[in-house]
Amino acid sequence: MANFGNPAFGAAMGNAGGMMVRATAGVGLINALGDGIAAAREARYQARYDDALDIAISHAEQMQAMARWRSKCSLNWKLKTKDCVPPASSAKKSSTF
């Protein structure tokens, strides 16, 4: 019968409520940190996805402009008229890196 007159048992039972509260708070804190990390990961993924989508849309628009230019000027490409100049968006830009 360890509970009769044992001061350690009395102290442990007296602190049991506080220890349970601390354990619950610790679990809640770890869950909140995990949720925060997951939200940050999702935000980074969404930003990368949006950037890739914007680049793909821009590339598709450039290719569409080039295709329209080629179909319009395929027969008379030797004539250097305003209509048969390649679109500005399709010109390669030099990088200064």
SULNORLIN-V918938 format. One record per residue. N is the residue number from 0. RES is the residue in one letter. D_LAST is the distance of its C-alpha to the last C-alpha in Angstrom with 1 decimal. Layout:
# SULNORLIN-V918938
n->N res->RES d_last->D_LAST
n->N res->RES d_last->D_LAST
This chain:
# SULNORLIN-V918938
n->0 res->M d_last->80.4
n->1 res->A d_last->77.3
n->2 res->N d_last->77.2
n->3 res->F d_last->80.6
n->4 res->G d_last->80.1
n->5 res->N d_last->76.8
n->6 res->P d_last->74.6
n->7 res->A d_last->71.3
n->8 res->F d_last->72.2
n->9 res->G d_last->72.9
n->10 res->A d_last->69.7
n->11 res->A d_last->67.7
n->12 res->M d_last->69.3
n->13 res->G d_last->68.9
n->14 res->N d_last->65.2
n->15 res->A d_last->64.7
n->16 res->G d_last->63.9
n->17 res->G d_last->61.2
n->18 res->M d_last->59.7
n->19 res->M d_last->59.5
n->20 res->V d_last->57.8
n->21 res->R d_last->55.2
n->22 res->A d_last->54.6
n->23 res->T d_last->54.2
n->24 res->A d_last->51.8
n->25 res->G d_last->49.7
n->26 res->V d_last->49.5
n->27 res->G d_last->48.6
n->28 res->L d_last->45.8
n->29 res->I d_last->44.4
n->30 res->N d_last->44.5
n->31 res->A d_last->42.8
n->32 res->L d_last->40.0
n->33 res->G d_last->39.6
n->34 res->D d_last->39.6
n->35 res->G d_last->36.9
n->36 res->I d_last->34.6
n->37 res->A d_last->35.3
n->38 res->A d_last->34.5
n->39 res->A d_last->31.2
n->40 res->R d_last->30.4
n->41 res->E d_last->31.5
n->42 res->A d_last->29.4
n->43 res->R d_last->26.2
n->44 res->Y d_last->27.3
n->45 res->Q d_last->28.0
n->46 res->A d_last->24.7
n->47 res->R d_last->22.9
n->48 res->Y d_last->25.4
n->49 res->D d_last->25.0
n->50 res->D d_last->21.2
n->51 res->A d_last->21.8
n->52 res->L d_last->24.7
n->53 res->D d_last->22.8
n->54 res->I d_last->20.1
n->55 res->A d_last->23.0
n->56 res->I d_last->24.9
n->57 res->S d_last->22.1
n->58 res->H d_last->21.7
n->59 res->A d_last->25.5
n->60 res->E d_last->25.7
n->61 res->Q d_last->23.3
n->62 res->M d_last->25.3
n->63 res->Q d_last->28.5
n->64 res->A d_last->27.6
n->65 res->M d_last->26.7
n->66 res->A d_last->30.0
n->67 res->R d_last->32.0
n->68 res->W d_last->30.6
n->69 res->R d_last->31.4
n->70 res->S d_last->34.9
n->71 res->K d_last->35.6
n->72 res->C d_last->34.5
n->73 res->S d_last->35.4
n->74 res->L d_last->38.7
n->75 res->N d_last->37.7
n->76 res->W d_last->34.1
n->77 res->K d_last->35.1
n->78 res->L d_last->36.1
n->79 res->K d_last->33.2
n->80 res->T d_last->34.4
n->81 res->K d_last->32.6
n->82 res->D d_last->33.4
n->83 res->C d_last->31.7
n->84 res->V d_last->28.3
n->85 res->P d_last->25.7
n->86 res->P d_last->24.8
n->87 res->A d_last->21.7
n->88 res->S d_last->20.4
n->89 res->S d_last->20.5
n->90 res->A d_last->18.2
n->91 res->K d_last->14.9
n->92 res->K d_last->12.0
n->93 res->S d_last->9.2
n->94 res->S d_last->5.7
n->95 res->T d_last->3.8
n->96 res->F d_last->0.0
